């Protein structure tokens, strides 16, 4: 992974205050609010797998009732 500061980024996903950008150097930038983590692809995939695994164990929240 190249450590250039000014690599070009391509937005892959965005939801609320969360976003994921792919950098031209191969890094992925995971932004949560004002914090950005720069991850190699394999580390990002491991993080995503851990998030999916933990999400499956959480109770499903009640859906709000629309009146």
C-alpha positions as CSV (number, residue, x, y, z in Angstrom):
1,X,0.0,0.0,0.0
2,X,1.5,3.3,-1.1
3,X,1.5,5.9,1.7
4,X,0.9,9.0,-0.6
5,X,-1.1,11.7,1.1
6,X,-3.0,12.9,-2.0
7,X,-4.2,9.7,-3.6
8,X,-7.5,10.0,-5.5
9,X,-10.5,8.6,-3.7
10,X,-13.7,7.0,-5.0
11,X,-16.7,6.9,-2.7
12,X,-18.0,3.3,-2.5
13,X,-20.7,3.8,0.1
14,X,-22.2,6.5,2.4
15,X,-24.9,6.3,5.0
16,X,-25.5,9.0,7.5
17,X,-22.2,9.9,9.1
18,X,-20.5,6.8,7.8
19,X,-18.6,6.5,4.5
20,X,-16.2,4.2,2.7
21,X,-13.8,5.5,0.0
22,X,-11.4,3.5,-2.1
23,X,-8.0,5.2,-2.7
24,X,-6.1,5.0,-6.0
25,X,-3.2,3.5,-3.9
26,X,-5.4,0.5,-2.9
27,X,-6.3,1.7,0.6
28,X,-9.8,1.9,1.9
29,X,-10.8,4.9,4.0
30,X,-13.6,4.1,6.6
31,X,-15.0,7.4,8.0
32,X,-17.1,7.5,11.1
33,X,-18.1,11.1,11.9
34,X,-14.8,13.0,12.2
35,X,-12.6,9.9,12.4
36,X,-11.1,8.2,9.4
37,X,-9.3,4.9,9.4
38,X,-7.1,4.0,6.5
39,X,-7.1,0.2,6.0
40,X,-5.6,-2.3,3.6
41,X,-8.2,-4.3,1.7
42,X,-7.7,-7.5,3.7
43,X,-8.0,-5.6,7.0
44,X,-11.2,-3.9,5.8
45,X,-12.7,-7.3,4.7
46,X,-11.9,-8.8,8.2
47,X,-13.5,-5.8,9.9
48,X,-16.6,-6.1,7.7
49,X,-16.9,-9.8,8.4
50,X,-16.6,-9.1,12.2
51,X,-19.3,-6.4,11.9
52,X,-21.7,-8.7,10.0
53,X,-21.1,-11.5,12.5
54,X,-21.8,-9.3,15.4
55,X,-24.9,-7.7,13.7
56,X,-26.4,-11.2,13.3
57,X,-26.2,-11.6,17.1
58,X,-28.0,-8.4,18.0
59,X,-31.8,-8.4,18.6
60,X,-33.8,-6.9,15.8
61,X,-35.1,-3.5,17.0
62,X,-38.8,-2.8,16.9
63,X,-40.0,-0.9,13.9
64,X,-41.5,2.5,14.7
65,X,-45.2,2.6,14.2
66,X,-46.4,5.2,11.7
67,X,-49.8,6.7,12.5
